[in-house]
Amino acid sequence: MAAQMNVHVKVAGALNLPYRQETRKRRGNDRTVHARTKPAGKLDQVRSRTVCGSTSANAVPVFERLDGDDAHKWNQSMDVLTEVGLERAEAEKFLTRAYGWGSQAYWRKEKVEEVPEPEKVQACISYLNDLGLEGADLMGVIKKFPEVLGCDVETRLKNNVAVLENQWKMKGMVITNTLKRKPEILGFTIDCYGDCAGECNRCWVRF
C-alpha cells in the first residue's frame, strides 16, 4: 500500500498536477489518499469569461449602446414590459433576445440587432391578453419564449393560433392552456412533415 501511495505522489509531481491529501482511519491504521485535480486550461479560462454566449465586452446592456431615437424607443419598449409586472432588468434581457441582440438560436439571422417599436411590443402584449394570457401567465410565456415580443402579430402570432384552431380544432381556454405550456408555438414558421428542414426550434414537428 505504501508503495502504491508513493507512485501516486511521483506521478502527480511528474505531471505537475496539484493534489490534495485526506487522511482516513481504517482498521486502526492511517491511510493517505491522494486526489489529483485538473488545472484550468485555456479553454476553461475563456469559458469563465463568457456569459450567455457573449464576452464581457458584449455584456453591456443594449440601451447603453444606443443613442438618440433608438435609445428612446428601447426605453419605451422596456416601459411597456415593466407595466405588465416585469423587472426592468428582465425587460432588458427579454428585448435583447426578442430583437436579435443575443442568441440567434431562434432568429437564424432573420432579425439581427433591431430596435423595437414600442407600439409593436404593446400590440404583442395586447394580443396575448386577448388570448387569455395576463398577469403571471403572461410573464410566464415571455420568460419561456422571449422572442414572442419580436414576432409580428398579424403574420406570425395570429397565423399560428389559426393553425391551432383550424388544424387542431382548439378554441378558448384550450388554446390558452396550450400556449402556457408551449409558448414557442407562437413562433413556429415551418412544418417539415417529418422531412427535416434543419429548423427544429421553429417547426410544428415539435408540437
ABEGO torsion letter per residue (X at the ends): XAAAAAAAAAAAAAAGBBBBBBBBBBGGBBBBBBBBBBBBBAAAAAAAABBGGBBAAAABBAAAABBEAAAAAAAAAAAAAAAAGBBAAAAAAAAAAAAGABBAAAAGGABBGBBBBAAAAAAAAAAAAAAGBBEAAAAAAAAABAAAAABBAAAAAAAAAAAAAAAAGBBEAAAAAAAAABAAAAABABBAGGBBAGBAAABAAAX
